[in-house]
Amino acid sequence: MMTGRKILVVDDDPSIREILDIQLTRLGYAVTTAADGLEAVEAFKASPPEAILMDLMMPRLDGLSACQQIRAVEKKTGAKRTPVLFLTARDSTHDKTSAALSGGDEFVAKPVSIQELRERLEAVLLRKGKP
């Protein structure tokens, strides 16, 4: 298991942020959180994480728009692509397609077990590490 990897958790629900923070920290990840897409983009610019767990539906700036803005920052700065896993209660084909088109790497439907989440996170982090 990879430890110490920095993960940004983005969700407008404080209880979900707290649960993910506690569980991912227990697994050895270094977790930072953001309450919406605008905070996520600012957190990304300040200190890019190794992966992002992002809700789709949030106030001020939704996950799709935040992902597009993060991809634009990466392109502008020449930064490596940061894996974005959309973690959402919405599970329609339209949502999955929109997530992929916005630059998302994975689509994980809530509720999700911490075991599945860990496996999906480790998979995208392994892919990211390959040249």
N, CA, C and O atoms as a GROMACS GRO file, in nm:
protein
  524
    1MET      N    1   0.084  -0.120   0.000
    1MET     CA    2   0.000   0.000   0.000
    1MET      C    3   0.087   0.125   0.000
    1MET      O    4   0.188   0.131   0.070
    2MET      N    5   0.048   0.222  -0.078
    2MET     CA    6   0.121   0.348  -0.083
    2MET      C    7   0.079   0.437   0.032
    2MET      O    8  -0.040   0.452   0.060
    3THR      N    9   0.175   0.497   0.100
    3THR     CA   10   0.140   0.584   0.211
    3THR      C   11   0.201   0.722   0.192
    3THR      O   12   0.297   0.740   0.117
    4GLY      N   13   0.141   0.818   0.262
    4GLY     CA   14   0.191   0.954   0.255
    4GLY      C   15   0.154   1.027   0.127
    4GLY      O   16   0.192   1.143   0.110
    5ARG      N   17   0.080   0.962   0.038
    5ARG     CA   18   0.041   1.027  -0.087
    5ARG      C   19  -0.066   1.132  -0.056
    5ARG      O   20  -0.160   1.105   0.019
    6LYS      N   21  -0.050   1.250  -0.113
    6LYS     CA   22  -0.141   1.361  -0.084
    6LYS      C   23  -0.269   1.351  -0.168
    6LYS      O   24  -0.265   1.347  -0.290
    7ILE      N   25  -0.382   1.347  -0.099
    7ILE     CA   26  -0.514   1.335  -0.163
    7ILE      C   27  -0.596   1.458  -0.127
    7ILE      O   28  -0.602   1.498  -0.011
    8LEU      N   29  -0.660   1.518  -0.227
    8LEU     CA   30  -0.752   1.629  -0.205
    8LEU      C   31  -0.894   1.574  -0.212
    8LEU      O   32  -0.934   1.518  -0.314
    9VAL      N   33  -0.969   1.591  -0.104
    9VAL     CA   34  -1.109   1.546  -0.097
    9VAL      C   35  -1.198   1.670  -0.112
    9VAL      O   36  -1.188   1.764  -0.034
   10VAL      N   37  -1.286   1.667  -0.213
   10VAL     CA   38  -1.373   1.782  -0.241
   10VAL      C   39  -1.519   1.739  -0.235
   10VAL      O   40  -1.566   1.660  -0.317
   11ASP      N   41  -1.591   1.791  -0.135
   11ASP     CA   42  -1.733   1.758  -0.119
   11ASP      C   43  -1.799   1.869  -0.039
   11ASP      O   44  -1.740   1.920   0.056
   12ASP      N   45  -1.920   1.907  -0.077
   12ASP     CA   46  -1.988   2.015  -0.004
   12ASP      C   47  -2.051   1.965   0.126
   12ASP      O   48  -2.096   2.046   0.206
   13ASP      N   49  -2.054   1.834   0.148
   13ASP     CA   50  -2.111   1.778   0.271
   13ASP      C   51  -1.998   1.759   0.374
   13ASP      O   52  -1.910   1.675   0.355
   14PRO      N   53  -2.002   1.838   0.483
   14PRO     CA   54  -1.894   1.831   0.582
   14PRO      C   55  -1.876   1.691   0.642
   14PRO      O   56  -1.764   1.651   0.673
   15SER      N   57  -1.986   1.617   0.659
   15SER     CA   58  -1.974   1.483   0.720
   15SER      C   59  -1.901   1.388   0.624
   15SER      O   60  -1.823   1.304   0.669
   16ILE      N   61  -1.926   1.399   0.495
   16ILE     CA   62  -1.857   1.314   0.398
   16ILE      C   63  -1.708   1.350   0.395
   16ILE      O   64  -1.622   1.261   0.393
   17ARG      N   65  -1.678   1.480   0.396
   17ARG     CA   66  -1.536   1.522   0.401
   17ARG      C   67  -1.467   1.464   0.524
   17ARG      O   68  -1.355   1.414   0.516
   18GLU      N   69  -1.535   1.471   0.639
   18GLU     CA   70  -1.475   1.423   0.764
   18GLU      C   71  -1.454   1.272   0.761
   18GLU      O   72  -1.347   1.223   0.798
   19ILE      N   73  -1.554   1.198   0.716
   19ILE     CA   74  -1.542   1.051   0.709
   19ILE      C   75  -1.428   1.012   0.617
   19ILE      O   76  -1.345   0.928   0.653
   20LEU      N   77  -1.423   1.071   0.498
   20LEU     CA   78  -1.316   1.038   0.403
   20LEU      C   79  -1.179   1.077   0.458
   20LEU      O   80  -1.082   1.004   0.442
   21ASP      N   81  -1.173   1.193   0.523
   21ASP     CA   82  -1.047   1.239   0.583
   21ASP      C   83  -0.997   1.137   0.686
   21ASP      O   84  -0.882   1.095   0.682
   22ILE      N   85  -1.086   1.096   0.777
   22ILE     CA   86  -1.047   1.000   0.882
   22ILE      C   87  -1.006   0.866   0.821
   22ILE      O   88  -0.901   0.812   0.855
   23GLN      N   89  -1.089   0.813   0.731
   23GLN     CA   90  -1.060   0.680   0.676
   23GLN      C   91  -0.935   0.679   0.589
   23GLN      O   92  -0.855   0.586   0.597
   24LEU      N   93  -0.918   0.782   0.505
   24LEU     CA   94  -0.800   0.786   0.418
   24LEU      C   95  -0.673   0.812   0.500
   24LEU      O   96  -0.566   0.760   0.467
   25THR      N   97  -0.683   0.892   0.605
   25THR     CA   98  -0.569   0.917   0.694
   25THR      C   99  -0.527   0.786   0.762
   25THR      O  100  -0.408   0.757   0.774
   26ARG      N  101  -0.626   0.708   0.806
   26ARG     CA  102  -0.597   0.576   0.866
   26ARG      C  103  -0.524   0.485   0.770
   26ARG      O  104  -0.442   0.402   0.810
   27LEU      N  105  -0.553   0.500   0.640
   27LEU     CA  106  -0.486   0.418   0.538
   27LEU      C  107  -0.347   0.472   0.504
   27LEU      O  108  -0.274   0.412   0.425
   28GLY      N  109  -0.311   0.586   0.562
   28GLY     CA  110  -0.177   0.638   0.542
   28GLY      C  111  -0.166   0.752   0.442
   28GLY      O  112  -0.055   0.797   0.412
   29TYR      N  113  -0.279   0.798   0.389
   29TYR     CA  114  -0.275   0.911   0.296
   29TYR      C  115  -0.269   1.043   0.372
   29TYR      O  116  -0.317   1.053   0.485
   30ALA      N  117  -0.209   1.143   0.310
   30ALA     CA  118  -0.210   1.279   0.364
   30ALA      C  119  -0.326   1.350   0.298
   30ALA      O  120  -0.324   1.373   0.176
   31VAL      N  121  -0.429   1.386   0.376
   31VAL     CA  122  -0.554   1.437   0.320
   31VAL      C  123  -0.569   1.587   0.342
   31VAL      O  124  -0.545   1.637   0.452
   32THR      N  125  -0.609   1.657   0.236
   32THR     CA  126  -0.655   1.795   0.249
   32THR      C  127  -0.797   1.797   0.194
   32THR      O  128  -0.834   1.711   0.114
   33THR      N  129  -0.878   1.895   0.238
   33THR     CA  130  -1.017   1.897   0.195
   33THR      C  131  -1.055   2.034   0.141
   33THR      O  132  -0.993   2.136   0.172
   34ALA      N  133  -1.160   2.034   0.059
   34ALA     CA  134  -1.219   2.156   0.005
   34ALA      C  135  -1.369   2.138   0.003
   34ALA      O  136  -1.418   2.027  -0.020
   35ALA      N  137  -1.444   2.246   0.025
   35ALA     CA  138  -1.590   2.238   0.037
   35ALA      C  139  -1.663   2.257  -0.096
   35ALA      O  140  -1.783   2.231  -0.103
   36ASP      N  141  -1.594   2.302  -0.199
   36ASP     CA  142  -1.658   2.318  -0.330
   36ASP      C  143  -1.551   2.329  -0.438
   36ASP      O  144  -1.431   2.326  -0.409
   37GLY      N  145  -1.595   2.341  -0.561
   37GLY     CA  146  -1.502   2.344  -0.673
   37GLY      C  147  -1.406   2.462  -0.671
   37GLY      O  148  -1.290   2.447  -0.709
   38LEU      N  149  -1.454   2.580  -0.628
   38LEU     CA  150  -1.364   2.696  -0.622
   38LEU      C  151  -1.251   2.672  -0.524
   38LEU      O  152  -1.135   2.702  -0.554
   39GLU      N  153  -1.284   2.618  -0.405
   39GLU     CA  154  -1.180   2.586  -0.307
   39GLU      C  155  -1.086   2.480  -0.362
   39GLU      O  156  -0.965   2.485  -0.336
   40ALA      N  157  -1.140   2.385  -0.436
   40ALA     CA  158  -1.058   2.277  -0.492
   40ALA      C  159  -0.954   2.333  -0.590
   40ALA      O  160  -0.837   2.295  -0.585
   41VAL      N  161  -0.997   2.422  -0.678
   41VAL     CA  162  -0.904   2.480  -0.776
   41VAL      C  163  -0.796   2.561  -0.705
   41VAL      O  164  -0.679   2.553  -0.741
   42GLU      N  165  -0.835   2.638  -0.604
   42GLU     CA  166  -0.736   2.716  -0.528
   42GLU      C  167  -0.639   2.625  -0.453
   42GLU      O  168  -0.518   2.650  -0.452
   43ALA      N  169  -0.690   2.519  -0.391
   43ALA     CA  170  -0.604   2.423  -0.320
   43ALA      C  171  -0.509   2.356  -0.418
   43ALA      O  172  -0.392   2.333  -0.386
   44PHE      N  173  -0.558   2.323  -0.536
   44PHE     CA  174  -0.475   2.260  -0.638
   44PHE      C  175  -0.362   2.354  -0.680
   44PHE      O  176  -0.247   2.311  -0.691
   45LYS      N  177  -0.395   2.479  -0.704
   45LYS     CA  178  -0.293   2.577  -0.745
   45LYS      C  179  -0.188   2.596  -0.636
   45LYS      O  180  -0.069   2.611  -0.665
   46ALA      N  181  -0.232   2.597  -0.510
   46ALA     CA  182  -0.142   2.622  -0.397
   46ALA      C  183  -0.046   2.504  -0.375
   46ALA      O  184   0.072   2.524  -0.346
   47SER      N  185  -0.098   2.383  -0.388
   47SER     CA  186  -0.017   2.264  -0.359
   47SER      C  187  -0.082   2.143  -0.425
   47SER      O  188  -0.166   2.077  -0.363
   48PRO      N  189  -0.044   2.113  -0.549
   48PRO     CA  190  -0.110   2.004  -0.622
   48PRO      C  191  -0.100   1.870  -0.549
   48PRO      O  192   0.009   1.829  -0.509
   49PRO      N  193  -0.214   1.802  -0.532
   49PRO     CA  194  -0.213   1.670  -0.469
   49PRO      C  195  -0.173   1.564  -0.572
   49PRO      O  196  -0.153   1.594  -0.690
   50GLU      N  197  -0.163   1.441  -0.526
   50GLU     CA  198  -0.132   1.331  -0.618
   50GLU      C  199  -0.258   1.271  -0.678
   50GLU      O  200  -0.253   1.204  -0.780
   51ALA      N  201  -0.373   1.297  -0.613
   51ALA     CA  202  -0.503   1.254  -0.666
   51ALA      C  203  -0.612   1.338  -0.600
   51ALA      O  204  -0.593   1.393  -0.492
   52ILE      N  205  -0.727   1.346  -0.669
   52ILE     CA  206  -0.839   1.425  -0.620
   52ILE      C  207  -0.964   1.338  -0.619
   52ILE      O  208  -0.996   1.272  -0.718
   53LEU      N  209  -1.035   1.339  -0.505
   53LEU     CA  210  -1.168   1.278  -0.495
   53LEU      C  211  -1.267   1.393  -0.501
   53LEU      O  212  -1.266   1.479  -0.412
   54MET      N  213  -1.352   1.398  -0.603
   54MET     CA  214  -1.435   1.515  -0.627
   54MET      C  215  -1.582   1.478  -0.640
   54MET      O  216  -1.618   1.389  -0.717
   55ASP      N  217  -1.667   1.548  -0.565
   55ASP     CA  218  -1.811   1.533  -0.580
   55ASP      C  219  -1.852   1.603  -0.710
   55ASP      O  220  -1.784   1.695  -0.755
   56LEU      N  221  -1.963   1.560  -0.769
   56LEU     CA  222  -2.013   1.625  -0.891
   56LEU      C  223  -2.091   1.752  -0.860
   56LEU      O  224  -2.062   1.859  -0.914
   57MET      N  225  -2.191   1.739  -0.773
   57MET     CA  226  -2.283   1.848  -0.746
   57MET      C  227  -2.240   1.927  -0.623
   57MET      O  228  -2.246   1.877  -0.511
   58MET      N  229  -2.198   2.053  -0.645
   58MET     CA  230  -2.156   2.139  -0.535
   58MET      C  231  -2.196   2.283  -0.566
   58MET      O  232  -2.212   2.320  -0.682
   59PRO      N  233  -2.213   2.363  -0.462
   59PRO     CA  234  -2.245   2.505  -0.484
   59PRO      C  235  -2.124   2.580  -0.539
   59PRO      O  236  -2.011   2.530  -0.535
   60ARG      N  237  -2.147   2.699  -0.589
   60ARG     CA  238  -2.044   2.790  -0.643
   60ARG      C  239  -1.978   2.734  -0.770
   60ARG      O  240  -1.986   2.798  -0.874
   61LEU      N  241  -1.915   2.619  -0.763
   61LEU     CA  242  -1.851   2.560  -0.881
   61LEU      C  243  -1.862   2.409  -0.868
   61LEU      O  244  -1.812   2.350  -0.772
   62ASP      N  245  -1.929   2.345  -0.965
   62ASP     CA  246  -1.949   2.200  -0.956
   62ASP      C  247  -1.820   2.125  -0.989
   62ASP      O  248  -1.721   2.184  -1.035
   63GLY      N  249  -1.823   1.994  -0.966
   63GLY     CA  250  -1.704   1.912  -0.988
   63GLY      C  251  -1.657   1.908  -1.132
   63GLY      O  252  -1.536   1.906  -1.158
   64LEU      N  253  -1.751   1.907  -1.227
   64LEU     CA  254  -1.713   1.903  -1.368
   64LEU      C  255  -1.636   2.029  -1.407
   64LEU      O  256  -1.531   2.021  -1.471
   65SER      N  257  -1.687   2.144  -1.367
   65SER     CA  258  -1.621   2.272  -1.399
   65SER      C  259  -1.487   2.284  -1.328
   65SER      O  260  -1.390   2.334  -1.384
   66ALA      N  261  -1.483   2.237  -1.203
   66ALA     CA  262  -1.357   2.241  -1.128
   66ALA      C  263  -1.252   2.153  -1.196
   66ALA      O  264  -1.135   2.192  -1.206
   67CYS      N  265  -1.292   2.036  -1.241
   67CYS     CA  266  -1.199   1.946  -1.310
   67CYS      C  267  -1.146   2.012  -1.438
   67CYS      O  268  -1.027   2.004  -1.467
   68GLN      N  269  -1.234   2.076  -1.513
   68GLN     CA  270  -1.192   2.145  -1.636
   68GLN      C  271  -1.092   2.255  -1.604
   68GLN      O  272  -0.993   2.272  -1.676
   69GLN      N  273  -1.115   2.330  -1.496
   69GLN     CA  274  -1.023   2.437  -1.458
   69GLN      C  275  -0.888   2.381  -1.415
   69GLN      O  276  -0.784   2.437  -1.447
   70ILE      N  277  -0.890   2.269  -1.341
   70ILE     CA  278  -0.765   2.205  -1.298
   70ILE      C  279  -0.688   2.156  -1.420
   70ILE      O  280  -0.566   2.173  -1.427
   71ARG      N  281  -0.757   2.096  -1.516
   71ARG     CA  282  -0.690   2.051  -1.640
   71ARG      C  283  -0.628   2.171  -1.714
   71ARG      O  284  -0.520   2.159  -1.770
   72ALA      N  285  -0.697   2.285  -1.714
   72ALA     CA  286  -0.644   2.405  -1.779
   72ALA      C  287  -0.518   2.455  -1.708
   72ALA      O  288  -0.422   2.496  -1.773
   73VAL      N  289  -0.518   2.450  -1.575
   73VAL     CA  290  -0.399   2.491  -1.498
   73VAL      C  291  -0.283   2.398  -1.530
   73VAL      O  292  -0.170   2.444  -1.549
   74GLU      N  293  -0.309   2.267  -1.535
   74GLU     CA  294  -0.203   2.171  -1.567
   74GLU      C  295  -0.144   2.199  -1.705
   74GLU      O  296  -0.022   2.197  -1.723
   75LYS      N  297  -0.231   2.226  -1.800
   75LYS     CA  298  -0.186   2.252  -1.937
   75LYS      C  299  -0.100   2.379  -1.941
   75LYS      O  300   0.006   2.382  -2.005
   76LYS      N  301  -0.147   2.483  -1.874
   76LYS     CA  302  -0.079   2.613  -1.873
   76LYS      C  303   0.059   2.603  -1.805
   76LYS      O  304   0.156   2.664  -1.850
   77THR      N  305   0.066   2.525  -1.696
   77THR     CA  306   0.190   2.518  -1.619
   77THR      C  307   0.280   2.402  -1.661
   77THR      O  308   0.395   2.393  -1.619
   78GLY      N  309   0.227   2.312  -1.745
   78GLY     CA  310   0.305   2.196  -1.786
   78GLY      C  311   0.313   2.089  -1.678
   78GLY      O  312   0.398   2.000  -1.684
   79ALA      N  313   0.225   2.099  -1.579
   79ALA     CA  314   0.225   2.002  -1.469
   79ALA      C  315   0.176   1.866  -1.517
   79ALA      O  316   0.100   1.856  -1.614
   80LYS      N  317   0.220   1.761  -1.447
   80LYS     CA  318   0.171   1.627  -1.476
   80LYS      C  319   0.022   1.620  -1.447
   80LYS      O  320  -0.029   1.691  -1.360
   81ARG      N  321  -0.047   1.535  -1.519
   81ARG     CA  322  -0.191   1.517  -1.499
   81ARG      C  323  -0.218   1.454  -1.363
   81ARG      O  324  -0.160   1.351  -1.328
   82THR      N  325  -0.305   1.516  -1.287
   82THR     CA  326  -0.346   1.466  -1.156
   82THR      C  327  -0.473   1.384  -1.172
   82THR      O  328  -0.572   1.434  -1.225
   83PRO      N  329  -0.473   1.258  -1.128
   83PRO     CA  330  -0.595   1.177  -1.141
   83PRO      C  331  -0.711   1.239  -1.062
   83PRO      O  332  -0.696   1.279  -0.947
   84VAL      N  333  -0.828   1.245  -1.127
   84VAL     CA  334  -0.950   1.293  -1.062
   84VAL      C  335  -1.050   1.178  -1.060
   84VAL      O  336  -1.087   1.124  -1.164
   85LEU      N  337  -1.093   1.142  -0.938
   85LEU     CA  338  -1.196   1.040  -0.921
   85LEU      C  339  -1.322   1.111  -0.878
   85LEU      O  340  -1.327   1.171  -0.771
   86PHE      N  341  -1.425   1.104  -0.961
   86PHE     CA  342  -1.553   1.162  -0.923
   86PHE      C  343  -1.623   1.064  -0.830
   86PHE      O  344  -1.644   0.948  -0.864
   87LEU      N  345  -1.659   1.113  -0.712
   87LEU     CA  346  -1.725   1.034  -0.610
   87LEU      C  347  -1.862   1.097  -0.590
   87LEU      O  348  -1.874   1.206  -0.532
   88THR      N  349  -1.967   1.029  -0.637
   88THR     CA  350  -2.097   1.096  -0.641
   88THR      C  351  -2.214   0.999  -0.624
   88THR      O  352  -2.204   0.881  -0.657
   89ALA      N  353  -2.323   1.052  -0.573
   89ALA     CA  354  -2.446   0.972  -0.560
   89ALA      C  355  -2.516   0.960  -0.694
   89ALA      O  356  -2.603   0.875  -0.713
   90ARG      N  357  -2.479   1.047  -0.788
   90ARG     CA  358  -2.541   1.042  -0.922
   90ARG      C  359  -2.470   0.934  -1.002
   90ARG      O  360  -2.347   0.926  -1.002
   91ASP      N  361  -2.548   0.852  -1.071
   91ASP     CA  362  -2.488   0.735  -1.136
   91ASP      C  363  -2.544   0.710  -1.276
   91ASP      O  364  -2.546   0.597  -1.323
   92SER      N  365  -2.590   0.816  -1.342
   92SER     CA  366  -2.648   0.796  -1.475
   92SER      C  367  -2.538   0.791  -1.581
   92SER      O  368  -2.425   0.836  -1.558
   93THR      N  369  -2.571   0.737  -1.696
   93THR     CA  370  -2.478   0.733  -1.808
   93THR      C  371  -2.436   0.875  -1.846
   93THR      O  372  -2.320   0.899  -1.878
   94HIS      N  373  -2.532   0.968  -1.843
   94HIS     CA  374  -2.502   1.108  -1.875
   94HIS      C  375  -2.395   1.164  -1.779
   94HIS      O  376  -2.301   1.230  -1.822
   95ASP      N  377  -2.412   1.137  -1.649
   95ASP     CA  378  -2.315   1.186  -1.550
   95ASP      C  379  -2.177   1.126  -1.575
   95ASP      O  380  -2.077   1.196  -1.567
   96LYS      N  381  -2.173   0.996  -1.604
   96LYS     CA  382  -2.044   0.929  -1.629
   96LYS      C  383  -1.977   0.987  -1.754
   96LYS      O  384  -1.856   1.009  -1.756
   97THR      N  385  -2.056   1.012  -1.858
   97THR     CA  386  -2.002   1.070  -1.980
   97THR      C  387  -1.951   1.212  -1.955
   97THR      O  388  -1.842   1.248  -1.999
   98SER      N  389  -2.031   1.291  -1.884
   98SER     CA  390  -1.990   1.429  -1.852
   98SER      C  391  -1.862   1.430  -1.770
   98SER      O  392  -1.774   1.514  -1.793
   99ALA      N  393  -1.850   1.338  -1.677
   99ALA     CA  394  -1.730   1.330  -1.593
   99ALA      C  395  -1.608   1.299  -1.679
   99ALA      O  396  -1.502   1.360  -1.661
  100ALA      N  397  -1.622   1.206  -1.771
  100ALA     CA  398  -1.510   1.170  -1.858
  100ALA      C  399  -1.473   1.288  -1.950
  100ALA      O  400  -1.355   1.316  -1.970
  101LEU      N  401  -1.573   1.355  -2.004
  101LEU     CA  402  -1.547   1.467  -2.095
  101LEU      C  403  -1.483   1.586  -2.024
  101LEU      O  404  -1.412   1.664  -2.086
  102SER      N  405  -1.507   1.599  -1.894
  102SER     CA  406  -1.449   1.711  -1.819
  102SER      C  407  -1.304   1.685  -1.782
  102SER      O  408  -1.234   1.774  -1.734
  103GLY      N  409  -1.257   1.561  -1.805
  103GLY     CA  410  -1.119   1.528  -1.773
  103GLY      C  411  -1.105   1.434  -1.656
  103GLY      O  412  -0.994   1.412  -1.608
  104GLY      N  413  -1.216   1.377  -1.608
  104GLY     CA  414  -1.211   1.284  -1.496
  104GLY      C  415  -1.152   1.150  -1.537
  104GLY      O  416  -1.162   1.108  -1.652
  105ASP      N  417  -1.090   1.083  -1.441
  105ASP     CA  418  -1.026   0.955  -1.468
  105ASP      C  419  -1.108   0.835  -1.421
  105ASP      O  420  -1.102   0.728  -1.482
  106GLU      N  421  -1.185   0.853  -1.314
  106GLU     CA  422  -1.265   0.745  -1.259
  106GLU      C  423  -1.399   0.802  -1.215
  106GLU      O  424  -1.412   0.921  -1.188
  107PHE      N  425  -1.498   0.714  -1.209
  107PHE     CA  426  -1.632   0.753  -1.163
  107PHE      C  427  -1.673   0.650  -1.060
  107PHE      O  428  -1.691   0.533  -1.093
  108VAL      N  429  -1.687   0.693  -0.935
  108VAL     CA  430  -1.719   0.602  -0.825
  108VAL      C  431  -1.853   0.644  -0.766
  108VAL      O  432  -1.869   0.757  -0.720
  109ALA      N  433  -1.949   0.552  -0.766
  109ALA     CA  434  -2.082   0.583  -0.714
  109ALA      C  435  -2.084   0.569  -0.562
  109ALA      O  436  -2.030   0.473  -0.506
  110LYS      N  437  -2.148   0.667  -0.495
  110LYS     CA  438  -2.171   0.657  -0.350
  110LYS      C  439  -2.297   0.573  -0.329
  110LYS      O  440  -2.385   0.576  -0.415
  111PRO      N  441  -2.309   0.499  -0.221
  111PRO     CA  442  -2.204   0.480  -0.121
  111PRO      C  443  -2.098   0.385  -0.172
  111PRO      O  444  -2.126   0.297  -0.253
  112VAL      N  445  -1.975   0.404  -0.124
  112VAL     CA  446  -1.864   0.318  -0.165
  112VAL      C  447  -1.793   0.270  -0.039
  112VAL      O  448  -1.781   0.344   0.059
  113SER      N  449  -1.747   0.147  -0.042
  113SER     CA  450  -1.673   0.096   0.073
  113SER      C  451  -1.533   0.157   0.071
  113SER      O  452  -1.482   0.190  -0.036
  114ILE      N  453  -1.473   0.172   0.188
  114ILE     CA  454  -1.338   0.228   0.194
  114ILE      C  455  -1.240   0.134   0.123
  114ILE      O  456  -1.140   0.180   0.068
  115GLN      N  457  -1.268   0.005   0.124
  115GLN     CA  458  -1.183  -0.092   0.054
  115GLN      C  459  -1.183  -0.066  -0.097
  115GLN      O  460  -1.077  -0.060  -0.159
  116GLU      N  461  -1.302  -0.049  -0.155
  116GLU     CA  462  -1.309  -0.022  -0.298
  116GLU      C  463  -1.244   0.112  -0.331
  116GLU      O  464  -1.171   0.125  -0.430
  117LEU      N  465  -1.269   0.212  -0.247
  117LEU     CA  466  -1.212   0.344  -0.270
  117LEU      C  467  -1.059   0.336  -0.267
  117LEU      O  468  -0.992   0.395  -0.352
  118ARG      N  469  -1.005   0.265  -0.170
  118ARG     CA  470  -0.860   0.250  -0.161
  118ARG      C  471  -0.805   0.182  -0.286
  118ARG      O  472  -0.704   0.226  -0.341
  119GLU      N  473  -0.871   0.076  -0.331
  119GLU     CA  474  -0.826   0.005  -0.451
  119GLU      C  475  -0.830   0.094  -0.574
  119GLU      O  476  -0.737   0.092  -0.655
  120ARG      N  477  -0.936   0.172  -0.589
  120ARG     CA  478  -0.948   0.262  -0.706
  120ARG      C  479  -0.842   0.372  -0.700
  120ARG      O  480  -0.782   0.406  -0.801
  121LEU      N  481  -0.820   0.426  -0.579
  121LEU     CA  482  -0.718   0.530  -0.562
  121LEU      C  483  -0.580   0.475  -0.595
  121LEU      O  484  -0.504   0.538  -0.669
  122GLU      N  485  -0.547   0.358  -0.541
  122GLU     CA  486  -0.416   0.300  -0.566
  122GLU      C  487  -0.397   0.269  -0.714
  122GLU      O  488  -0.287   0.283  -0.767
  123ALA      N  489  -0.504   0.227  -0.782
  123ALA     CA  490  -0.495   0.198  -0.924
  123ALA      C  491  -0.461   0.324  -1.004
  123ALA      O  492  -0.374   0.320  -1.091
  124VAL      N  493  -0.528   0.436  -0.976
  124VAL     CA  494  -0.498   0.559  -1.053
  124VAL      C  495  -0.360   0.613  -1.016
  124VAL      O  496  -0.292   0.670  -1.101
  125LEU      N  497  -0.319   0.597  -0.891
  125LEU     CA  498  -0.186   0.643  -0.851
  125LEU      C  499  -0.078   0.559  -0.917
  125LEU      O  500   0.027   0.612  -0.954
  126LEU      N  501  -0.100   0.428  -0.931
  126LEU     CA  502  -0.004   0.343  -1.001
  126LEU      C  503   0.007   0.382  -1.147
  126LEU      O  504   0.116   0.391  -1.203
  127ARG      N  505  -0.110   0.407  -1.211
  127ARG     CA  506  -0.110   0.447  -1.352
  127ARG      C  507  -0.038   0.580  -1.369
  127ARG      O  508   0.035   0.600  -1.466
  128LYS      N  509  -0.058   0.672  -1.273
  128LYS     CA  510   0.004   0.803  -1.281
  128LYS      C  511   0.156   0.790  -1.275
  128LYS      O  512   0.228   0.864  -1.342
  129GLY      N  513   0.204   0.695  -1.195
  129GLY     CA  514   0.348   0.678  -1.177
  129GLY      C  515   0.419   0.620  -1.297
  129GLY      O  516   0.542   0.626  -1.304
  130LYS      N  517   0.345   0.564  -1.391
  130LYS     CA  518   0.407   0.504  -1.509
  130LYS      C  519   0.437   0.612  -1.612
  130LYS      O  520   0.358   0.706  -1.629
  131PRO      N  521   0.551   0.600  -1.681
  131PRO     CA  522   0.586   0.703  -1.782
  131PRO      C  523   0.494   0.700  -1.902
  131PRO      O  524   0.510   0.779  -1.995
   0.00000   0.00000   0.00000
